[in-house]
Amino acid sequence: MATTKEIVTEMGNRLAATPAKLQGLNAIYQFNLTGDDGGTWQLKVEGGKAVFSEGAPDKANCAVTMGSADFKDMVAGKLNATAAFMSGRLRISGDMALAMKLQTIVS
């Protein structure tokens, strides 16, 4: 299985290839991933561009907290984000509307 860093890099590449998904969205998302291969990542979406960075340099509008294994499963399509949220495996803080938009732009 890919590392979290590899997954985040691939997500960034996919977002760069589909800028239409990002039009009109200006937000900073923070991913707090716990467990083995965890870490903190930020996704800054602005002006039709998305940039991932490691760490938390800016104040996020929406923060996602979950285990790194669950994050990998979710990205791979093995774990439904809504089911993860309802079961407490995925926690959201900040703007819930942006969280719902995130599911659309990263899929």
N, CA, C and O atoms as CSV, one atom per row, in Angstrom:
chain,resi,resn,atom,element,x,y,z
A,1,MET,N,N,0.845,-1.185,0.000
A,1,MET,CA,C,0.000,0.000,0.000
A,1,MET,C,C,0.885,1.242,0.000
A,1,MET,O,O,1.964,1.246,0.592
A,2,ALA,N,N,0.429,2.273,-0.655
A,2,ALA,CA,C,1.168,3.528,-0.750
A,2,ALA,C,C,1.244,4.220,0.608
A,2,ALA,O,O,0.396,4.012,1.477
A,3,THR,N,N,2.267,5.038,0.772
A,3,THR,CA,C,2.402,5.826,1.994
A,3,THR,C,C,1.441,7.013,1.933
A,3,THR,O,O,0.922,7.353,0.869
A,4,THR,N,N,1.216,7.626,3.071
A,4,THR,CA,C,0.352,8.798,3.114
A,4,THR,C,C,0.909,9.893,2.209
A,4,THR,O,O,0.152,10.542,1.487
A,5,LYS,N,N,2.205,10.099,2.240
A,5,LYS,CA,C,2.821,11.132,1.409
A,5,LYS,C,C,2.583,10.844,-0.074
A,5,LYS,O,O,2.292,11.766,-0.837
A,6,GLU,N,N,2.701,9.599,-0.490
A,6,GLU,CA,C,2.457,9.236,-1.885
A,6,GLU,C,C,0.996,9.476,-2.266
A,6,GLU,O,O,0.705,9.949,-3.364
A,7,ILE,N,N,0.085,9.149,-1.356
A,7,ILE,CA,C,-1.344,9.347,-1.617
A,7,ILE,C,C,-1.655,10.828,-1.749
A,7,ILE,O,O,-2.374,11.230,-2.663
A,8,VAL,N,N,-1.122,11.641,-0.849
A,8,VAL,CA,C,-1.369,13.081,-0.889
A,8,VAL,C,C,-0.785,13.682,-2.169
A,8,VAL,O,O,-1.401,14.552,-2.785
A,9,THR,N,N,0.389,13.224,-2.565
A,9,THR,CA,C,1.001,13.709,-3.809
A,9,THR,C,C,0.126,13.361,-5.004
A,9,THR,O,O,-0.084,14.195,-5.885
A,10,GLU,N,N,-0.382,12.139,-5.041
A,10,GLU,CA,C,-1.259,11.720,-6.136
A,10,GLU,C,C,-2.559,12.517,-6.148
A,10,GLU,O,O,-3.052,12.881,-7.215
A,11,MET,N,N,-3.119,12.791,-4.967
A,11,MET,CA,C,-4.334,13.604,-4.885
A,11,MET,C,C,-4.061,15.000,-5.447
A,11,MET,O,O,-4.890,15.552,-6.171
A,12,GLY,N,N,-2.912,15.564,-5.118
A,12,GLY,CA,C,-2.532,16.873,-5.640
A,12,GLY,C,C,-2.410,16.861,-7.153
A,12,GLY,O,O,-2.830,17.806,-7.822
A,13,ASN,N,N,-1.835,15.792,-7.696
A,13,ASN,CA,C,-1.700,15.665,-9.152
A,13,ASN,C,C,-3.067,15.576,-9.831
A,13,ASN,O,O,-3.288,16.185,-10.877
A,14,ARG,N,N,-3.981,14.812,-9.228
A,14,ARG,CA,C,-5.333,14.690,-9.799
A,14,ARG,C,C,-6.077,16.022,-9.761
A,14,ARG,O,O,-6.781,16.368,-10.709
A,15,LEU,N,N,-5.924,16.766,-8.674
A,15,LEU,CA,C,-6.585,18.066,-8.576
A,15,LEU,C,C,-6.003,19.050,-9.591
A,15,LEU,O,O,-6.738,19.848,-10.174
A,16,ALA,N,N,-4.693,18.996,-9.804
A,16,ALA,CA,C,-4.061,19.876,-10.785
A,16,ALA,C,C,-4.562,19.569,-12.197
A,16,ALA,O,O,-4.636,20.459,-13.044
A,17,ALA,N,N,-4.902,18.310,-12.442
A,17,ALA,CA,C,-5.374,17.887,-13.763
A,17,ALA,C,C,-6.848,18.212,-13.993
A,17,ALA,O,O,-7.328,18.138,-15.124
A,18,THR,N,N,-7.572,18.571,-12.929
A,18,THR,CA,C,-9.005,18.870,-13.066
A,18,THR,C,C,-9.340,20.201,-12.384
A,18,THR,O,O,-10.102,20.226,-11.417
A,19,PRO,N,N,-8.776,21.305,-12.883
A,19,PRO,CA,C,-8.996,22.601,-12.223
A,19,PRO,C,C,-10.450,23.053,-12.236
A,19,PRO,O,O,-10.836,23.879,-11.410
A,20,ALA,N,N,-11.265,22.536,-13.150
A,20,ALA,CA,C,-12.683,22.935,-13.198
A,20,ALA,C,C,-13.403,22.577,-11.902
A,20,ALA,O,O,-14.336,23.272,-11.499
A,21,LYS,N,N,-12.976,21.495,-11.245
A,21,LYS,CA,C,-13.595,21.093,-9.974
A,21,LYS,C,C,-13.361,22.125,-8.877
A,21,LYS,O,O,-14.108,22.190,-7.901
A,22,LEU,N,N,-12.312,22.933,-9.051
A,22,LEU,CA,C,-11.899,23.857,-7.999
A,22,LEU,C,C,-12.408,25.274,-8.185
A,22,LEU,O,O,-12.246,26.115,-7.300
A,23,GLN,N,N,-13.021,25.547,-9.327
A,23,GLN,CA,C,-13.466,26.908,-9.619
A,23,GLN,C,C,-14.436,27.405,-8.555
A,23,GLN,O,O,-15.373,26.711,-8.160
A,24,GLY,N,N,-14.178,28.628,-8.107
A,24,GLY,CA,C,-15.058,29.258,-7.131
A,24,GLY,C,C,-14.836,28.816,-5.695
A,24,GLY,O,O,-15.526,29.289,-4.791
A,25,LEU,N,N,-13.893,27.925,-5.472
A,25,LEU,CA,C,-13.634,27.434,-4.119
A,25,LEU,C,C,-12.350,28.049,-3.584
A,25,LEU,O,O,-11.296,27.943,-4.211
A,26,ASN,N,N,-12.436,28.681,-2.448
A,26,ASN,CA,C,-11.278,29.226,-1.747
A,26,ASN,C,C,-11.355,28.722,-0.313
A,26,ASN,O,O,-12.190,29.171,0.472
A,27,ALA,N,N,-10.474,27.784,0.015
A,27,ALA,CA,C,-10.530,27.177,1.344
A,27,ALA,C,C,-9.196,26.547,1.694
A,27,ALA,O,O,-8.387,26.224,0.825
A,28,ILE,N,N,-8.992,26.383,2.976
A,28,ILE,CA,C,-7.837,25.646,3.472
A,28,ILE,C,C,-8.366,24.476,4.289
A,28,ILE,O,O,-9.077,24.657,5.277
A,29,TYR,N,N,-8.004,23.273,3.854
A,29,TYR,CA,C,-8.376,22.039,4.535
A,29,TYR,C,C,-7.154,21.511,5.268
A,29,TYR,O,O,-6.037,21.573,4.754
A,30,GLN,N,N,-7.368,21.001,6.451
A,30,GLN,CA,C,-6.285,20.376,7.199
A,30,GLN,C,C,-6.651,18.934,7.474
A,30,GLN,O,O,-7.771,18.634,7.886
A,31,PHE,N,N,-5.700,18.042,7.243
A,31,PHE,CA,C,-5.873,16.612,7.490
A,31,PHE,C,C,-4.967,16.234,8.651
A,31,PHE,O,O,-3.743,16.297,8.538
A,32,ASN,N,N,-5.567,15.842,9.762
A,32,ASN,CA,C,-4.829,15.371,10.934
A,32,ASN,C,C,-4.957,13.854,10.943
A,32,ASN,O,O,-5.998,13.311,11.313
A,33,LEU,N,N,-3.899,13.181,10.537
A,33,LEU,CA,C,-3.933,11.723,10.414
A,33,LEU,C,C,-3.121,11.106,11.535
A,33,LEU,O,O,-1.951,11.436,11.725
A,34,THR,N,N,-3.752,10.208,12.274
A,34,THR,CA,C,-3.114,9.596,13.430
A,34,THR,C,C,-2.643,8.184,13.098
A,34,THR,O,O,-3.021,7.616,12.072
A,35,GLY,N,N,-1.823,7.631,13.968
A,35,GLY,CA,C,-1.364,6.260,13.795
A,35,GLY,C,C,-0.108,6.180,12.940
A,35,GLY,O,O,0.511,7.190,12.605
A,36,ASP,N,N,0.251,4.936,12.594
A,36,ASP,CA,C,1.426,4.711,11.758
A,36,ASP,C,C,1.261,5.444,10.436
A,36,ASP,O,O,0.189,5.412,9.832
A,37,ASP,N,N,2.309,6.096,9.992
A,37,ASP,CA,C,2.323,6.846,8.733
A,37,ASP,C,C,1.351,8.024,8.771
A,37,ASP,O,O,0.869,8.465,7.728
A,38,GLY,N,N,1.066,8.528,9.954
A,38,GLY,CA,C,0.182,9.677,10.096
A,38,GLY,C,C,0.939,10.974,9.874
A,38,GLY,O,O,2.071,10.972,9.391
A,39,GLY,N,N,0.320,12.050,10.220
A,39,GLY,CA,C,0.931,13.367,10.077
A,39,GLY,C,C,-0.142,14.408,9.838
A,39,GLY,O,O,-1.336,14.108,9.840
A,40,THR,N,N,0.298,15.623,9.636
A,40,THR,CA,C,-0.602,16.727,9.365
A,40,THR,C,C,-0.308,17.258,7.973
A,40,THR,O,O,0.842,17.519,7.619
A,41,TRP,N,N,-1.378,17.413,7.184
A,41,TRP,CA,C,-1.277,17.897,5.815
A,41,TRP,C,C,-2.292,19.004,5.627
A,41,TRP,O,O,-3.341,19.022,6.271
A,42,GLN,N,N,-1.968,19.928,4.737
A,42,GLN,CA,C,-2.908,20.983,4.418
A,42,GLN,C,C,-3.126,21.038,2.914
A,42,GLN,O,O,-2.197,20.864,2.126
A,43,LEU,N,N,-4.360,21.282,2.538
A,43,LEU,CA,C,-4.743,21.480,1.146
A,43,LEU,C,C,-5.289,22.891,1.036
A,43,LEU,O,O,-6.319,23.222,1.623
A,44,LYS,N,N,-4.584,23.720,0.276
A,44,LYS,CA,C,-5.014,25.102,0.071
A,44,LYS,C,C,-5.566,25.210,-1.340
A,44,LYS,O,O,-4.861,24.961,-2.318
A,45,VAL,N,N,-6.840,25.587,-1.433
A,45,VAL,CA,C,-7.518,25.733,-2.715
A,45,VAL,C,C,-7.822,27.213,-2.908
A,45,VAL,O,O,-8.503,27.842,-2.098
A,46,GLU,N,N,-7.296,27.747,-4.004
A,46,GLU,CA,C,-7.478,29.172,-4.259
A,46,GLU,C,C,-7.239,29.452,-5.739
A,46,GLU,O,O,-6.272,28.963,-6.322
A,47,GLY,N,N,-8.114,30.228,-6.332
A,47,GLY,CA,C,-7.937,30.629,-7.716
A,47,GLY,C,C,-7.899,29.473,-8.705
A,47,GLY,O,O,-7.192,29.540,-9.711
A,48,GLY,N,N,-8.650,28.419,-8.428
A,48,GLY,CA,C,-8.683,27.270,-9.326
A,48,GLY,C,C,-7.478,26.354,-9.210
A,48,GLY,O,O,-7.295,25.462,-10.039
A,49,LYS,N,N,-6.652,26.563,-8.190
A,49,LYS,CA,C,-5.468,25.721,-7.977
A,49,LYS,C,C,-5.502,25.123,-6.580
A,49,LYS,O,O,-6.059,25.700,-5.646
A,50,ALA,N,N,-4.895,23.959,-6.466
A,50,ALA,CA,C,-4.826,23.270,-5.176
A,50,ALA,C,C,-3.377,22.912,-4.888
A,50,ALA,O,O,-2.667,22.390,-5.747
A,51,VAL,N,N,-2.953,23.200,-3.667
A,51,VAL,CA,C,-1.584,22.891,-3.264
A,51,VAL,C,C,-1.619,22.160,-1.931
A,51,VAL,O,O,-2.172,22.659,-0.951
A,52,PHE,N,N,-1.019,20.962,-1.903
A,52,PHE,CA,C,-0.856,20.220,-0.654
A,52,PHE,C,C,0.479,20.584,-0.048
A,52,PHE,O,O,1.462,20.772,-0.765
A,53,SER,N,N,0.522,20.683,1.267
A,53,SER,CA,C,1.779,20.890,1.964
A,53,SER,C,C,1.746,20.106,3.272
A,53,SER,O,O,0.688,19.882,3.861
A,54,GLU,N,N,2.925,19.701,3.703
A,54,GLU,CA,C,3.016,18.969,4.955
A,54,GLU,C,C,3.053,19.968,6.094
A,54,GLU,O,O,3.679,21.022,5.982
A,55,GLY,N,N,2.387,19.641,7.186
A,55,GLY,CA,C,2.322,20.536,8.326
A,55,GLY,C,C,1.061,21.377,8.294
A,55,GLY,O,O,0.160,21.140,7.490
A,56,ALA,N,N,1.008,22.360,9.175
A,56,ALA,CA,C,-0.184,23.210,9.290
A,56,ALA,C,C,0.224,24.683,9.288
A,56,ALA,O,O,0.139,25.349,10.320
A,57,PRO,N,N,0.670,25.199,8.130
A,57,PRO,CA,C,1.167,26.577,8.111
A,57,PRO,C,C,0.101,27.654,8.225
A,57,PRO,O,O,0.389,28.745,8.718
A,58,ASP,N,N,-1.121,27.380,7.784
A,58,ASP,CA,C,-2.184,28.381,7.793
A,58,ASP,C,C,-3.376,27.891,8.607
A,58,ASP,O,O,-3.538,26.691,8.830
A,59,LYS,N,N,-4.206,28.828,9.045
A,59,LYS,CA,C,-5.427,28.470,9.772
A,59,LYS,C,C,-6.410,27.837,8.803
A,59,LYS,O,O,-6.754,28.425,7.777
A,60,ALA,N,N,-6.856,26.642,9.133
A,60,ALA,CA,C,-7.758,25.899,8.254
A,60,ALA,C,C,-9.204,26.329,8.430
A,60,ALA,O,O,-9.629,26.684,9.530
A,61,ASN,N,N,-9.961,26.293,7.326
A,61,ASN,CA,C,-11.399,26.525,7.367
A,61,ASN,C,C,-12.136,25.257,7.777
A,61,ASN,O,O,-13.226,25.307,8.348
A,62,CYS,N,N,-11.515,24.116,7.472
A,62,CYS,CA,C,-12.130,22.819,7.740
A,62,CYS,C,C,-11.021,21.824,8.073
A,62,CYS,O,O,-10.050,21.700,7.327
A,63,ALA,N,N,-11.162,21.127,9.177
A,63,ALA,CA,C,-10.165,20.133,9.577
A,63,ALA,C,C,-10.795,18.746,9.611
A,63,ALA,O,O,-11.906,18.563,10.108
A,64,VAL,N,N,-10.069,17.786,9.078
A,64,VAL,CA,C,-10.480,16.390,9.037
A,64,VAL,C,C,-9.504,15.608,9.910
A,64,VAL,O,O,-8.292,15.684,9.711
A,65,THR,N,N,-10.026,14.864,10.871
A,65,THR,CA,C,-9.180,14.063,11.743
A,65,THR,C,C,-9.610,12.605,11.639
A,65,THR,O,O,-10.784,12.273,11.803
A,66,MET,N,N,-8.635,11.744,11.362
A,66,MET,CA,C,-8.926,10.311,11.259
A,66,MET,C,C,-7.623,9.534,11.301
A,66,MET,O,O,-6.543,10.110,11.168
A,67,GLY,N,N,-7.725,8.234,11.484
A,67,GLY,CA,C,-6.561,7.365,11.457
A,67,GLY,C,C,-6.008,7.275,10.046
A,67,GLY,O,O,-6.767,7.309,9.077
A,68,SER,N,N,-4.701,7.160,9.923
A,68,SER,CA,C,-4.094,7.103,8.594
A,68,SER,C,C,-4.555,5.867,7.815
A,68,SER,O,O,-4.712,5.935,6.596
A,69,ALA,N,N,-4.770,4.757,8.492
A,69,ALA,CA,C,-5.249,3.549,7.810
A,69,ALA,C,C,-6.651,3.776,7.248
A,69,ALA,O,O,-6.948,3.344,6.134
A,70,ASP,N,N,-7.519,4.454,8.012
A,70,ASP,CA,C,-8.866,4.767,7.526
A,70,ASP,C,C,-8.801,5.743,6.350
A,70,ASP,O,O,-9.567,5.618,5.394
A,71,PHE,N,N,-7.890,6.713,6.419
A,71,PHE,CA,C,-7.712,7.665,5.319
A,71,PHE,C,C,-7.322,6.923,4.041
A,71,PHE,O,O,-7.866,7.191,2.969
A,72,LYS,N,N,-6.391,6.005,4.160
A,72,LYS,CA,C,-5.961,5.226,2.991
A,72,LYS,C,C,-7.111,4.393,2.433
A,72,LYS,O,O,-7.284,4.296,1.218
A,73,ASP,N,N,-7.893,3.795,3.326
A,73,ASP,CA,C,-9.054,3.010,2.878
A,73,ASP,C,C,-10.086,3.903,2.196
A,73,ASP,O,O,-10.684,3.509,1.195
A,74,MET,N,N,-10.295,5.100,2.732
A,74,MET,CA,C,-11.265,6.008,2.153
A,74,MET,C,C,-10.831,6.448,0.754
A,74,MET,O,O,-11.640,6.469,-0.174
A,75,VAL,N,N,-9.572,6.795,0.608
A,75,VAL,CA,C,-9.052,7.213,-0.695
A,75,VAL,C,C,-9.123,6.063,-1.700
A,75,VAL,O,O,-9.363,6.288,-2.886
A,76,ALA,N,N,-8.916,4.840,-1.230
A,76,ALA,CA,C,-8.959,3.667,-2.104
A,76,ALA,C,C,-10.380,3.217,-2.425
A,76,ALA,O,O,-10.576,2.297,-3.219
A,77,GLY,N,N,-11.378,3.864,-1.808
A,77,GLY,CA,C,-12.765,3.501,-2.062
A,77,GLY,C,C,-13.259,2.337,-1.222
A,77,GLY,O,O,-14.343,1.810,-1.473
A,78,LYS,N,N,-12.484,1.932,-0.233
A,78,LYS,CA,C,-12.876,0.825,0.638
A,78,LYS,C,C,-13.687,1.284,1.845
A,78,LYS,O,O,-14.321,0.469,2.515
A,79,LEU,N,N,-13.670,2.590,2.124
A,79,LEU,CA,C,-14.384,3.145,3.271
A,79,LEU,C,C,-15.155,4.366,2.798
A,79,LEU,O,O,-14.574,5.304,2.253
A,80,ASN,N,N,-16.448,4.352,3.006
A,80,ASN,CA,C,-17.311,5.461,2.642
A,80,ASN,C,C,-17.139,6.583,3.662
A,80,ASN,O,O,-17.196,6.347,4.868
A,81,ALA,N,N,-16.930,7.802,3.171
A,81,ALA,CA,C,-16.693,8.937,4.060
A,81,ALA,C,C,-17.873,9.192,4.993
A,81,ALA,O,O,-17.673,9.488,6.171
A,82,THR,N,N,-19.085,9.083,4.489
A,82,THR,CA,C,-20.259,9.308,5.324
A,82,THR,C,C,-20.360,8.252,6.423
A,82,THR,O,O,-20.649,8.570,7.577
A,83,ALA,N,N,-20.120,7.000,6.055
A,83,ALA,CA,C,-20.150,5.921,7.053
A,83,ALA,C,C,-19.053,6.127,8.091
A,83,ALA,O,O,-19.269,5.894,9.280
A,84,ALA,N,N,-17.878,6.564,7.643
A,84,ALA,CA,C,-16.774,6.815,8.574
A,84,ALA,C,C,-17.143,7.942,9.543
A,84,ALA,O,O,-16.848,7.863,10.735
A,85,PHE,N,N,-17.782,8.981,9.029
A,85,PHE,CA,C,-18.199,10.099,9.875
A,85,PHE,C,C,-19.244,9.653,10.887
A,85,PHE,O,O,-19.143,9.968,12.072
A,86,MET,N,N,-20.249,8.918,10.417
A,86,MET,CA,C,-21.335,8.482,11.293
A,86,MET,C,C,-20.847,7.522,12.382
A,86,MET,O,O,-21.425,7.474,13.468
A,87,SER,N,N,-19.792,6.763,12.097
A,87,SER,CA,C,-19.270,5.808,13.078
A,87,SER,C,C,-18.192,6.417,13.982
A,87,SER,O,O,-17.683,5.747,14.880
A,88,GLY,N,N,-17.848,7.682,13.743
A,88,GLY,CA,C,-16.855,8.347,14.578
A,88,GLY,C,C,-15.417,8.119,14.142
A,88,GLY,O,O,-14.490,8.576,14.810
A,89,ARG,N,N,-15.219,7.425,13.040
A,89,ARG,CA,C,-13.853,7.180,12.541
A,89,ARG,C,C,-13.299,8.384,11.798
A,89,ARG,O,O,-12.095,8.474,11.557
A,90,LEU,N,N,-14.180,9.309,11.436
A,90,LEU,CA,C,-13.825,10.542,10.741
A,90,LEU,C,C,-14.481,11.681,11.493
A,90,LEU,O,O,-15.698,11.696,11.681
A,91,ARG,N,N,-13.667,12.638,11.925
A,91,ARG,CA,C,-14.192,13.790,12.646
A,91,ARG,C,C,-13.915,15.057,11.845
A,91,ARG,O,O,-12.844,15.214,11.257
A,92,ILE,N,N,-14.880,15.945,11.830
A,92,ILE,CA,C,-14.789,17.201,11.089
A,92,ILE,C,C,-14.919,18.349,12.077
A,92,ILE,O,O,-15.779,18.327,12.958
A,93,SER,N,N,-14.061,19.350,11.927
A,93,SER,CA,C,-14.253,20.590,12.682
A,93,SER,C,C,-14.156,21.740,11.692
A,93,SER,O,O,-13.436,21.669,10.696
A,94,GLY,N,N,-14.885,22.783,11.984
A,94,GLY,CA,C,-14.914,23.918,11.067
A,94,GLY,C,C,-16.137,23.865,10.177
A,94,GLY,O,O,-17.199,23.403,10.593
A,95,ASP,N,N,-15.987,24.334,8.964
A,95,ASP,CA,C,-17.091,24.509,8.020
A,95,ASP,C,C,-17.538,23.165,7.431
A,95,ASP,O,O,-16.830,22.576,6.614
A,96,MET,N,N,-18.701,22.691,7.845
A,96,MET,CA,C,-19.222,21.397,7.380
A,96,MET,C,C,-19.547,21.424,5.885
A,96,MET,O,O,-19.397,20.404,5.211
A,97,ALA,N,N,-19.987,22.564,5.354
A,97,ALA,CA,C,-20.271,22.664,3.918
A,97,ALA,C,C,-18.992,22.444,3.110
A,97,ALA,O,O,-19.026,21.808,2.057
A,98,LEU,N,N,-17.873,22.961,3.594
A,98,LEU,CA,C,-16.596,22.732,2.912
A,98,LEU,C,C,-16.198,21.259,2.992
A,98,LEU,O,O,-15.615,20.715,2.055
A,99,ALA,N,N,-16.515,20.625,4.105
A,99,ALA,CA,C,-16.214,19.197,4.240
A,99,ALA,C,C,-16.980,18.396,3.196
A,99,ALA,O,O,-16.433,17.471,2.595
A,100,MET,N,N,-18.218,18.742,2.985
A,100,MET,CA,C,-19.027,18.037,1.987
A,100,MET,C,C,-18.503,18.308,0.575
A,100,MET,O,O,-18.545,17.426,-0.283
A,101,LYS,N,N,-18.023,19.498,0.337
A,101,LYS,CA,C,-17.445,19.856,-0.962
A,101,LYS,C,C,-16.144,19.076,-1.197
A,101,LYS,O,O,-15.833,18.713,-2.332
A,102,LEU,N,N,-15.402,18.824,-0.144
A,102,LEU,CA,C,-14.143,18.081,-0.249
A,102,LEU,C,C,-14.360,16.707,-0.865
A,102,LEU,O,O,-13.570,16.262,-1.697
A,103,GLN,N,N,-15.421,16.043,-0.461
A,103,GLN,CA,C,-15.712,14.721,-0.990
A,103,GLN,C,C,-15.899,14.777,-2.506
A,103,GLN,O,O,-15.516,13.846,-3.215
A,104,THR,N,N,-16.475,15.845,-2.992
A,104,THR,CA,C,-16.698,16.017,-4.431
A,104,THR,C,C,-15.406,16.292,-5.181
A,104,THR,O,O,-15.186,15.739,-6.259
A,105,ILE,N,N,-14.543,17.145,-4.623
A,105,ILE,CA,C,-13.355,17.522,-5.381
A,105,ILE,C,C,-12.258,16.476,-5.379
A,105,ILE,O,O,-11.470,16.419,-6.323
A,106,VAL,N,N,-12.182,15.649,-4.350
A,106,VAL,CA,C,-11.107,14.646,-4.324
A,106,VAL,C,C,-11.504,13.324,-4.943
A,106,VAL,O,O,-10.660,12.437,-5.073
A,107,SER,N,N,-12.746,13.161,-5.326
A,107,SER,CA,C,-13.164,11.887,-5.927
A,107,SER,C,C,-12.934,11.884,-7.423
A,107,SER,O,O,-13.228,10.893,-8.091
